[in-house]
Amino acid sequence: MTIHQVLFIVIALAILGAAIFVVTTSNLFRAALMMILTFFGVAGLFVLLDIGLFAVAQVLIYIGAISILVIFAVMLTRGMQGMVPRNSQAVAAAVVAGIIFFVLLLLFGPLRTTIDVARWPIVSLFARNVSPRDVGGVEWIPPGQPIPAVPETYIADFGRALVDLNQYLLPFLLIAFLVDVVLAGAIFIARQRRPAEVIEDRQRQAEEAAEEAEAMRRAGMTPDVAALPEGAVASTAEH
């Protein structure tokens, strides 16, 4: 076993462990930190593949921008401590993730699959003239064989692909729009008032403190105004 294989196993285990922790923990801040570790692991895989450009982009964009943005969104969100830590959509999310993984495995896995929608019972009514298509069958490089050399102009080709409408311009703009939406959502959530339960609880505490202060006043005792909540002080002032 070579050093590259050992590093791949270690990085892959770190990515899987961090990703599982992200989707299972109830602490959003710790989940964000584990997400950063996952991004670091993906950058390490890019380094093992000798794709320095993608590794740098992974660190600068996903770790340096998106991860920090997520952390700020979590820290700016009010009322997180009062939320129920259980995710009611965990089972549905796991099923959807499994289906997506299975579809991606068929599309990009090493097994070639032929899809003939013209023979499907209901789809054939609308797609009779569609020819069968072969998906999958991606050639994976077996261990021990050298990786094909990357062209020297791959960085320039990748830069032109990001601004080409027929290649990656639309996904690039969608990612930029997604970052803007996340930032706007974080600001909107941070500007919202606290949950109704927190407000009611504070009002109840203020009323109880005001009643206690009134009882002490009637008994001839001076209440400690500095120790009372703001609502209690206002209530005693009205009396």
MIDOSE-1310 file (N, C-alpha, C; in nm, 2 decimals, decimal comma, always signed):
residues 239
mtih	+0,08/-0,12/+0,00/+0,00/+0,00/+0,00/+0,09/+0,12/+0,00; +0,06/+0,21/-0,10/+0,14/+0,33/-0,11/+0,10/+0,44/-0,01; +0,18/+0,55/+0,00/+0,15/+0,66/+0,09/+0,02/+0,73/+0,04; +0,00/+0,74/-0,09/-0,12/+0,80/-0,15/-0,24/+0,73/-0,11
qvlf	-0,24/+0,60/-0,11/-0,35/+0,52/-0,07/-0,38/+0,53/+0,08; -0,28/+0,54/+0,16/-0,30/+0,56/+0,30/-0,36/+0,70/+0,33; -0,31/+0,80/+0,26/-0,37/+0,93/+0,28/-0,51/+0,94/+0,23; -0,54/+0,87/+0,12/-0,68/+0,87/+0,07/-0,77/+0,80/+0,17
ivia	-0,73/+0,69/+0,23/-0,82/+0,62/+0,33/-0,84/+0,71/+0,45; -0,73/+0,78/+0,50/-0,75/+0,86/+0,62/-0,84/+0,98/+0,59; -0,82/+1,05/+0,47/-0,90/+1,16/+0,44/-1,04/+1,12/+0,42; -1,06/+1,01/+0,35/-1,20/+0,96/+0,32/-1,27/+0,93/+0,45
lail	-1,21/+0,87/+0,55/-1,27/+0,84/+0,68/-1,30/+0,97/+0,75; -1,21/+1,07/+0,75/-1,24/+1,20/+0,81/-1,36/+1,27/+0,75; -1,37/+1,26/+0,62/-1,48/+1,32/+0,55/-1,61/+1,26/+0,59; -1,61/+1,12/+0,58/-1,73/+1,05/+0,62/-1,77/+1,07/+0,76
gaai	-1,68/+1,07/+0,85/-1,71/+1,09/+1,00/-1,76/+1,23/+1,02; -1,70/+1,33/+0,96/-1,74/+1,47/+0,98/-1,88/+1,49/+0,92; -1,90/+1,43/+0,80/-2,03/+1,45/+0,73/-2,14/+1,38/+0,81; -2,12/+1,27/+0,87/-2,22/+1,20/+0,96/-2,25/+1,28/+1,08
fvvt	-2,14/+1,34/+1,14/-2,16/+1,43/+1,26/-2,24/+1,55/+1,22; -2,23/+1,61/+1,10/-2,30/+1,73/+1,06/-2,45/+1,70/+1,06; -2,49/+1,58/+1,00/-2,63/+1,55/+0,99/-2,69/+1,49/+1,11; -2,62/+1,46/+1,21/-2,67/+1,39/+1,33/-2,67/+1,48/+1,45
tsnl	-2,58/+1,58/+1,46/-2,58/+1,66/+1,58/-2,69/+1,76/+1,58; -2,73/+1,80/+1,70/-2,83/+1,90/+1,72/-2,78/+2,04/+1,75; -2,65/+2,05/+1,76/-2,58/+2,18/+1,78/-2,54/+2,23/+1,64; -2,60/+2,35/+1,60/-2,57/+2,40/+1,47/-2,43/+2,45/+1,46
fraa	-2,37/+2,51/+1,57/-2,24/+2,56/+1,56/-2,14/+2,45/+1,54; -2,15/+2,34/+1,61/-2,06/+2,23/+1,59/-2,08/+2,16/+1,46; -2,20/+2,16/+1,41/-2,22/+2,11/+1,27/-2,15/+2,20/+1,17; -2,15/+2,33/+1,19/-2,08/+2,42/+1,09/-1,93/+2,39/+1,10
lmmi	-1,88/+2,37/+1,22/-1,73/+2,34/+1,23/-1,70/+2,20/+1,16; -1,78/+2,10/+1,18/-1,76/+1,98/+1,11/-1,77/+1,99/+0,96; -1,86/+2,08/+0,92/-1,87/+2,10/+0,77/-1,75/+2,16/+0,72; -1,68/+2,25/+0,79/-1,55/+2,30/+0,75/-1,45/+2,19/+0,74
ltff	-1,45/+2,10/+0,84/-1,36/+1,98/+0,83/-1,38/+1,90/+0,71; -1,51/+1,88/+0,67/-1,54/+1,81/+0,55/-1,49/+1,88/+0,43; -1,50/+2,01/+0,42/-1,45/+2,09/+0,31/-1,30/+2,07/+0,30; -1,23/+2,07/+0,41/-1,09/+2,05/+0,42/-1,05/+1,92/+0,36
gvag	-1,13/+1,82/+0,39/-1,10/+1,68/+0,34/-1,12/+1,68/+0,19; -1,22/+1,74/+0,14/-1,24/+1,75/-0,01/-1,12/+1,82/-0,07; -1,07/+1,92/-0,01/-0,95/+1,99/-0,07/-0,83/+1,90/-0,06; -0,82/+1,82/+0,04/-0,71/+1,72/+0,04/-0,72/+1,62/-0,07
lfvl	-0,85/+1,57/-0,10/-0,86/+1,48/-0,22/-0,82/+1,55/-0,35; -0,85/+1,68/-0,36/-0,81/+1,75/-0,48/-0,65/+1,75/-0,49; -0,59/+1,77/-0,38/-0,44/+1,77/-0,37/-0,39/+1,63/-0,41; -0,45/+1,53/-0,37/-0,41/+1,39/-0,40/-0,43/+1,37/-0,55
ldig	-0,53/+1,43/-0,61/-0,55/+1,42/-0,76/-0,46/+1,51/-0,84; -0,38/+1,59/-0,77/-0,29/+1,68/-0,84/-0,37/+1,79/-0,91; -0,48/+1,84/-0,85/-0,56/+1,94/-0,91/-0,55/+2,06/-0,81; -0,44/+2,13/-0,82/-0,42/+2,24/-0,73/-0,52/+2,35/-0,74
lfav	-0,57/+2,38/-0,86/-0,66/+2,49/-0,88/-0,79/+2,46/-0,80; -0,85/+2,34/-0,81/-0,97/+2,30/-0,74/-0,94/+2,30/-0,59; -0,83/+2,26/-0,54/-0,80/+2,26/-0,40/-0,80/+2,40/-0,34; -0,73/+2,50/-0,42/-0,73/+2,64/-0,37/-0,87/+2,70/-0,37
aqvl	-0,95/+2,67/-0,48/-1,08/+2,72/-0,49/-1,17/+2,66/-0,37; -1,15/+2,53/-0,34/-1,22/+2,47/-0,23/-1,19/+2,55/-0,10; -1,06/+2,58/-0,07/-1,03/+2,65/+0,05/-1,08/+2,79/+0,05; -1,06/+2,86/-0,06/-1,10/+3,00/-0,06/-1,25/+3,03/-0,06
iyig	-1,32/+2,95/-0,14/-1,46/+2,97/-0,16/-1,54/+2,90/-0,05; -1,53/+2,77/-0,04/-1,61/+2,69/+0,05/-1,58/+2,71/+0,19; -1,45/+2,71/+0,22/-1,40/+2,73/+0,36/-1,39/+2,88/+0,40; -1,34/+2,96/+0,31/-1,31/+3,10/+0,34/-1,44/+3,19/+0,33
aisi	-1,54/+3,14/+0,25/-1,65/+3,23/+0,23/-1,78/+3,16/+0,28; -1,82/+3,05/+0,22/-1,95/+2,99/+0,25/-1,95/+2,94/+0,40; -1,84/+2,87/+0,45/-1,85/+2,83/+0,58/-1,85/+2,94/+0,68; -1,78/+3,05/+0,66/-1,78/+3,16/+0,75/-1,92/+3,22/+0,75
lvif	-1,98/+3,23/+0,63/-2,12/+3,28/+0,61/-2,22/+3,20/+0,69; -2,20/+3,07/+0,69/-2,29/+2,98/+0,76/-2,28/+3,00/+0,91; -2,15/+3,02/+0,96/-2,13/+3,04/+1,10/-2,19/+3,17/+1,15; -2,17/+3,28/+1,07/-2,23/+3,40/+1,10/-2,38/+3,39/+1,10
avml	-2,44/+3,32/+1,01/-2,59/+3,30/+1,01/-2,63/+3,23/+1,13; -2,56/+3,13/+1,18/-2,60/+3,06/+1,30/-2,58/+3,15/+1,42; -2,48/+3,23/+1,43/-2,45/+3,31/+1,54/-2,55/+3,43/+1,55; -2,59/+3,48/+1,43/-2,68/+3,59/+1,43/-2,83/+3,55/+1,45
trgm	-2,86/+3,42/+1,44/-3,00/+3,38/+1,45/-3,04/+3,38/+1,59; -3,15/+3,45/+1,62/-3,19/+3,46/+1,76/-3,29/+3,34/+1,79; -3,29/+3,31/+1,92/-3,38/+3,21/+1,97/-3,34/+3,07/+1,94; -3,22/+3,04/+1,91/-3,18/+2,91/+1,87/-3,18/+2,81/+1,99
qgmv	-3,16/+2,87/+2,11/-3,15/+2,78/+2,23/-3,29/+2,73/+2,26; -3,40/+2,81/+2,22/-3,53/+2,76/+2,26/-3,59/+2,67/+2,15; -3,52/+2,64/+2,05/-3,57/+2,55/+1,95/-3,56/+2,40/+1,99; -3,65/+2,32/+1,93/-3,65/+2,18/+1,96/-3,53/+2,12/+1,88
prns	-3,44/+2,05/+1,95/-3,32/+2,00/+1,88/-3,35/+1,88/+1,78; -3,46/+1,82/+1,79/-3,49/+1,71/+1,70/-3,54/+1,76/+1,57; -3,49/+1,69/+1,47/-3,52/+1,73/+1,33/-3,63/+1,63/+1,28; -3,75/+1,69/+1,26/-3,86/+1,60/+1,22/-3,86/+1,56/+1,08
qava	-3,76/+1,61/+1,00/-3,75/+1,57/+0,86/-3,63/+1,48/+0,84; -3,57/+1,43/+0,94/-3,45/+1,35/+0,93/-3,48/+1,22/+0,84; -3,59/+1,15/+0,86/-3,61/+1,03/+0,79/-3,64/+1,06/+0,64; -3,72/+1,16/+0,61/-3,74/+1,20/+0,47/-3,61/+1,25/+0,41
aavv	-3,53/+1,32/+0,48/-3,40/+1,37/+0,42/-3,31/+1,25/+0,39; -3,31/+1,15/+0,48/-3,23/+1,03/+0,46/-3,27/+0,95/+0,33; -3,40/+0,94/+0,32/-3,46/+0,87/+0,20/-3,42/+0,95/+0,07; -3,44/+1,08/+0,07/-3,41/+1,16/-0,05/-3,26/+1,15/-0,08
agii	-3,18/+1,16/+0,02/-3,03/+1,15/+0,00/-2,99/+1,01/-0,06; -3,06/+0,91/-0,01/-3,03/+0,78/-0,06/-3,07/+0,76/-0,21; -3,18/+0,82/-0,24/-3,23/+0,81/-0,38/-3,13/+0,89/-0,47; -3,09/+1,01/-0,43/-3,00/+1,09/-0,51/-2,87/+1,02/-0,52
ffvl	-2,82/+0,96/-0,42/-2,69/+0,88/-0,43/-2,71/+0,77/-0,53; -2,82/+0,70/-0,52/-2,84/+0,59/-0,62/-2,84/+0,63/-0,76; -2,91/+0,75/-0,78/-2,92/+0,80/-0,92/-2,78/+0,85/-0,97; -2,70/+0,91/-0,88/-2,57/+0,96/-0,92/-2,48/+0,84/-0,94
lllf	-2,50/+0,73/-0,86/-2,42/+0,61/-0,89/-2,45/+0,55/-1,02; -2,57/+0,55/-1,06/-2,61/+0,50/-1,20/-2,55/+0,59/-1,31; -2,55/+0,72/-1,28/-2,51/+0,81/-1,39/-2,36/+0,82/-1,40; -2,29/+0,81/-1,29/-2,14/+0,83/-1,29/-2,06/+0,71/-1,24
gplr	-2,13/+0,60/-1,21/-2,06/+0,49/-1,16/-1,99/+0,41/-1,28; -1,92/+0,31/-1,24/-1,85/+0,23/-1,34/-1,94/+0,13/-1,42; -2,06/+0,11/-1,37/-2,15/+0,01/-1,43/-2,23/+0,09/-1,54; -2,23/+0,03/-1,66/-2,31/+0,10/-1,77/-2,45/+0,05/-1,76
ttid	-2,54/+0,14/-1,77/-2,69/+0,11/-1,77/-2,75/+0,17/-1,89; -2,84/+0,10/-1,96/-2,91/+0,14/-2,07/-3,05/+0,18/-2,03; -3,09/+0,30/-2,06/-3,23/+0,35/-2,02/-3,31/+0,37/-2,15; -3,42/+0,29/-2,16/-3,50/+0,30/-2,28/-3,64/+0,34/-2,23
varw	-3,66/+0,47/-2,23/-3,79/+0,52/-2,18/-3,91/+0,49/-2,27; -3,88/+0,45/-2,40/-3,99/+0,42/-2,49/-4,06/+0,30/-2,45; -4,00/+0,21/-2,36/-4,07/+0,09/-2,32/-4,13/+0,10/-2,18; -4,12/+0,22/-2,12/-4,19/+0,24/-1,99/-4,34/+0,25/-2,01
pivs	-4,42/+0,20/-1,92/-4,56/+0,19/-1,94/-4,63/+0,33/-1,97; -4,60/+0,42/-1,89/-4,67/+0,55/-1,90/-4,59/+0,65/-1,98; -4,46/+0,65/-1,96/-4,37/+0,75/-2,03/-4,37/+0,72/-2,18; -4,39/+0,60/-2,22/-4,39/+0,57/-2,36/-4,50/+0,64/-2,44
lfar	-4,61/+0,68/-2,37/-4,72/+0,75/-2,44/-4,67/+0,89/-2,48; -4,57/+0,95/-2,41/-4,52/+1,08/-2,45/-4,39/+1,08/-2,51; -4,31/+0,97/-2,50/-4,18/+0,96/-2,55/-4,16/+0,83/-2,63; -4,24/+0,82/-2,74/-4,23/+0,70/-2,82/-4,10/+0,70/-2,91
nvsp	-4,06/+0,82/-2,95/-3,95/+0,83/-3,05/-3,81/+0,85/-2,98; -3,81/+0,84/-2,85/-3,68/+0,86/-2,78/-3,60/+0,73/-2,79; -3,47/+0,75/-2,84/-3,39/+0,63/-2,85/-3,32/+0,60/-2,72; -3,28/+0,47/-2,70/-3,22/+0,43/-2,58/-3,09/+0,51/-2,55
rdvg	-3,06/+0,53/-2,43/-2,94/+0,60/-2,39/-2,86/+0,52/-2,29; -2,73/+0,52/-2,31/-2,64/+0,46/-2,22/-2,58/+0,56/-2,12; -2,60/+0,53/-1,99/-2,55/+0,61/-1,88/-2,45/+0,53/-1,80; -2,37/+0,60/-1,73/-2,27/+0,54/-1,64/-2,15/+0,49/-1,73
gvew	-2,09/+0,39/-1,68/-1,97/+0,33/-1,75/-1,85/+0,43/-1,75; -1,84/+0,51/-1,64/-1,73/+0,60/-1,63/-1,60/+0,52/-1,61; -1,50/+0,54/-1,68/-1,37/+0,46/-1,67/-1,30/+0,51/-1,55; -1,29/+0,43/-1,45/-1,22/+0,46/-1,33/-1,07/+0,40/-1,34
ippg	-0,98/+0,48/-1,30/-0,84/+0,44/-1,31/-0,81/+0,34/-1,20; -0,77/+0,22/-1,23/-0,74/+0,12/-1,12/-0,62/+0,16/-1,04; -0,61/+0,12/-0,92/-0,49/+0,15/-0,84/-0,36/+0,10/-0,90; -0,26/+0,19/-0,89/-0,13/+0,15/-0,95/-0,10/+0,20/-1,09
qpip	-0,21/+0,24/-1,16/-0,19/+0,30/-1,29/-0,17/+0,45/-1,28; -0,09/+0,51/-1,37/-0,07/+0,65/-1,36/-0,19/+0,73/-1,41; -0,21/+0,85/-1,35/-0,32/+0,93/-1,39/-0,28/+1,01/-1,52; -0,37/+1,02/-1,61/-0,34/+1,09/-1,73/-0,30/+1,23/-1,71
avpe	-0,20/+1,27/-1,79/-0,15/+1,41/-1,77/-0,25/+1,51/-1,80; -0,25/+1,62/-1,72/-0,35/+1,73/-1,73/-0,29/+1,83/-1,83; -0,36/+1,88/-1,93/-0,31/+1,97/-2,02/-0,26/+2,10/-1,95; -0,16/+2,16/-2,01/-0,10/+2,28/-1,94/-0,19/+2,40/-1,95
tyia	-0,29/+2,40/-2,03/-0,38/+2,51/-2,05/-0,51/+2,48/-1,97; -0,52/+2,39/-1,88/-0,64/+2,36/-1,82/-0,69/+2,47/-1,73; -0,61/+2,55/-1,67/-0,65/+2,67/-1,59/-0,72/+2,77/-1,68; -0,66/+2,80/-1,80/-0,72/+2,90/-1,89/-0,85/+2,84/-1,95
dfgr	-0,85/+2,71/-1,98/-0,97/+2,65/-2,03/-1,08/+2,66/-1,92; -1,05/+2,63/-1,80/-1,15/+2,64/-1,69/-1,20/+2,78/-1,67; -1,11/+2,88/-1,68/-1,15/+3,02/-1,67/-1,25/+3,06/-1,78; -1,22/+3,02/-1,90/-1,31/+3,05/-2,01/-1,44/+2,97/-2,00
alvd	-1,44/+2,85/-1,94/-1,56/+2,78/-1,92/-1,66/+2,85/-1,82; -1,60/+2,92/-1,72/-1,68/+2,99/-1,62/-1,76/+3,10/-1,68; -1,71/+3,16/-1,79/-1,78/+3,27/-1,85/-1,85/+3,24/-1,98; -1,85/+3,11/-2,01/-1,92/+3,06/-2,13/-2,06/+3,02/-2,10
lnqy	-2,15/+3,07/-2,18/-2,29/+3,04/-2,15/-2,33/+2,90/-2,18; -2,25/+2,83/-2,26/-2,28/+2,69/-2,30/-2,21/+2,60/-2,20; -2,13/+2,65/-2,11/-2,06/+2,56/-2,01/-2,11/+2,58/-1,87; -2,03/+2,67/-1,80/-2,05/+2,68/-1,65/-2,09/+2,82/-1,61
llpf	-2,13/+2,90/-1,70/-2,17/+3,04/-1,66/-2,30/+3,04/-1,58; -2,40/+2,96/-1,62/-2,52/+2,96/-1,55/-2,51/+2,90/-1,41; -2,44/+2,78/-1,39/-2,42/+2,74/-1,25/-2,34/+2,83/-1,16; -2,24/+2,90/-1,23/-2,16/+3,00/-1,15/-2,24/+3,11/-1,10
llia	-2,34/+3,16/-1,18/-2,42/+3,27/-1,14/-2,52/+3,22/-1,04; -2,57/+3,10/-1,05/-2,66/+3,04/-0,95/-2,60/+3,03/-0,81; -2,47/+2,99/-0,81/-2,40/+2,98/-0,68/-2,38/+3,12/-0,62; -2,35/+3,22/-0,70/-2,34/+3,35/-0,65/-2,47/+3,40/-0,60
flvd	-2,58/+3,37/-0,67/-2,71/+3,41/-0,62/-2,75/+3,34/-0,49; -2,71/+3,22/-0,48/-2,74/+3,14/-0,36/-2,67/+3,20/-0,24; -2,54/+3,24/-0,26/-2,47/+3,31/-0,15/-2,54/+3,44/-0,11; -2,59/+3,51/-0,20/-2,66/+3,64/-0,17/-2,79/+3,61/-0,09
vvla	-2,86/+3,51/-0,14/-2,99/+3,47/-0,07/-2,96/+3,43/+0,07; -2,85/+3,35/+0,09/-2,82/+3,30/+0,23/-2,79/+3,42/+0,32; -2,71/+3,52/+0,27/-2,67/+3,63/+0,35/-2,79/+3,72/+0,38; -2,88/+3,74/+0,28/-3,00/+3,82/+0,30/-3,09/+3,74/+0,40
gaif	-3,10/+3,61/+0,40/-3,18/+3,54/+0,49/-3,13/+3,55/+0,63; -2,99/+3,54/+0,65/-2,93/+3,56/+0,78/-2,96/+3,69/+0,84; -2,95/+3,80/+0,76/-2,98/+3,93/+0,81/-3,13/+3,94/+0,85; -3,22/+3,88/+0,77/-3,36/+3,89/+0,80/-3,40/+3,82/+0,93
iarq	-3,34/+3,70/+0,94/-3,36/+3,63/+1,07/-3,31/+3,70/+1,19; -3,19/+3,76/+1,17/-3,13/+3,83/+1,28/-3,21/+3,95/+1,32; -3,29/+4,01/+1,23/-3,37/+4,13/+1,26/-3,50/+4,10/+1,31; -3,54/+3,97/+1,31/-3,67/+3,94/+1,36/-3,68/+3,95/+1,52
rrpa	-3,80/+3,96/+1,57/-3,81/+3,96/+1,71/-3,80/+3,82/+1,77; -3,78/+3,81/+1,90/-3,77/+3,68/+1,96/-3,90/+3,60/+1,95; -3,89/+3,47/+1,96/-4,01/+3,39/+1,95/-4,11/+3,43/+2,06; -4,24/+3,40/+2,02/-4,35/+3,44/+2,11/-4,34/+3,37/+2,25
evie	-4,28/+3,25/+2,25/-4,27/+3,18/+2,38/-4,18/+3,25/+2,47; -4,07/+3,30/+2,42/-3,97/+3,37/+2,50/-4,03/+3,50/+2,55; -4,11/+3,57/+2,47/-4,17/+3,70/+2,51/-4,28/+3,67/+2,62; -4,36/+3,57/+2,60/-4,46/+3,53/+2,70/-4,39/+3,50/+2,83
drqr	-4,28/+3,42/+2,83/-4,21/+3,38/+2,95/-4,16/+3,50/+3,02; -4,10/+3,60/+2,95/-4,05/+3,72/+3,01/-4,16/+3,80/+3,07; -4,27/+3,81/+3,00/-4,39/+3,88/+3,06/-4,44/+3,82/+3,19; -4,44/+3,69/+3,19/-4,49/+3,62/+3,30/-4,39/+3,64/+3,42
qaee	-4,26/+3,63/+3,39/-4,17/+3,66/+3,50/-4,18/+3,80/+3,55; -4,20/+3,90/+3,46/-4,22/+4,04/+3,50/-4,34/+4,06/+3,59; -4,45/+3,99/+3,55/-4,57/+4,00/+3,63/-4,55/+3,94/+3,77; -4,49/+3,82/+3,78/-4,46/+3,76/+3,91/-4,37/+3,85/+3,99
aaee	-4,27/+3,91/+3,93/-4,18/+4,00/+4,01/-4,25/+4,12/+4,05; -4,34/+4,17/+3,97/-4,42/+4,29/+4,01/-4,51/+4,26/+4,12; -4,58/+4,14/+4,12/-4,67/+4,10/+4,23/-4,59/+4,09/+4,36; -4,47/+4,03/+4,35/-4,39/+4,01/+4,47/-4,34/+4,15/+4,52
aeam	-4,31/+4,24/+4,43/-4,27/+4,37/+4,48/-4,39/+4,45/+4,54; -4,51/+4,43/+4,49/-4,62/+4,49/+4,55/-4,65/+4,43/+4,69; -4,64/+4,30/+4,70/-4,66/+4,24/+4,83/-4,56/+4,29/+4,93; -4,44/+4,31/+4,89/-4,33/+4,36/+4,98/-4,36/+4,50/+5,02
rrag	-4,41/+4,58/+4,93/-4,44/+4,72/+4,96/-4,56/+4,73/+5,06; -4,66/+4,65/+5,04/-4,77/+4,65/+5,13/-4,73/+4,60/+5,27; -4,63/+4,51/+5,28/-4,58/+4,47/+5,40/-4,48/+4,57/+5,47; -4,46/+4,67/+5,40/-4,37/+4,78/+5,46/-4,22/+4,75/+5,43
mtpd	-4,19/+4,66/+5,33/-4,05/+4,63/+5,30/-4,02/+4,70/+5,16; -3,90/+4,74/+5,15/-3,86/+4,81/+5,03/-3,80/+4,71/+4,93; -3,86/+4,69/+4,81/-3,80/+4,59/+4,72/-3,68/+4,64/+4,66; -3,59/+4,54/+4,62/-3,47/+4,58/+4,55/-3,50/+4,60/+4,40
vaal	-3,51/+4,73/+4,37/-3,55/+4,76/+4,23/-3,45/+4,72/+4,13; -3,32/+4,72/+4,17/-3,21/+4,69/+4,08/-3,22/+4,54/+4,03; -3,27/+4,46/+4,12/-3,28/+4,32/+4,09/-3,40/+4,28/+4,01; -3,49/+4,37/+3,99/-3,61/+4,33/+3,92/-3,60/+4,35/+3,77
pega	-3,67/+4,27/+3,69/-3,67/+4,29/+3,55/-3,72/+4,42/+3,51; -3,70/+4,46/+3,38/-3,74/+4,59/+3,33/-3,89/+4,59/+3,33; -3,96/+4,49/+3,30/-4,11/+4,49/+3,30/-4,17/+4,50/+3,44; -4,10/+4,44/+3,54/-4,14/+4,45/+3,67/-4,13/+4,59/+3,73
vast	-4,02/+4,66/+3,69/-4,00/+4,79/+3,74/-4,11/+4,88/+3,68; -4,14/+4,86/+3,55/-4,25/+4,94/+3,49/-4,38/+4,92/+3,56; -4,41/+4,79/+3,59/-4,53/+4,76/+3,66/-4,55/+4,82/+3,79; -4,44/+4,82/+3,87/-4,44/+4,88/+4,01/-4,46/+5,03/+4,00
aeh	-4,40/+5,09/+3,89/-4,41/+5,23/+3,88/-4,55/+5,27/+3,85; -4,63/+5,19/+3,78/-4,77/+5,22/+3,76/-4,85/+5,22/+3,88; -4,81/+5,14/+3,98/-4,89/+5,14/+4,11/-4,86/+5,26/+4,19
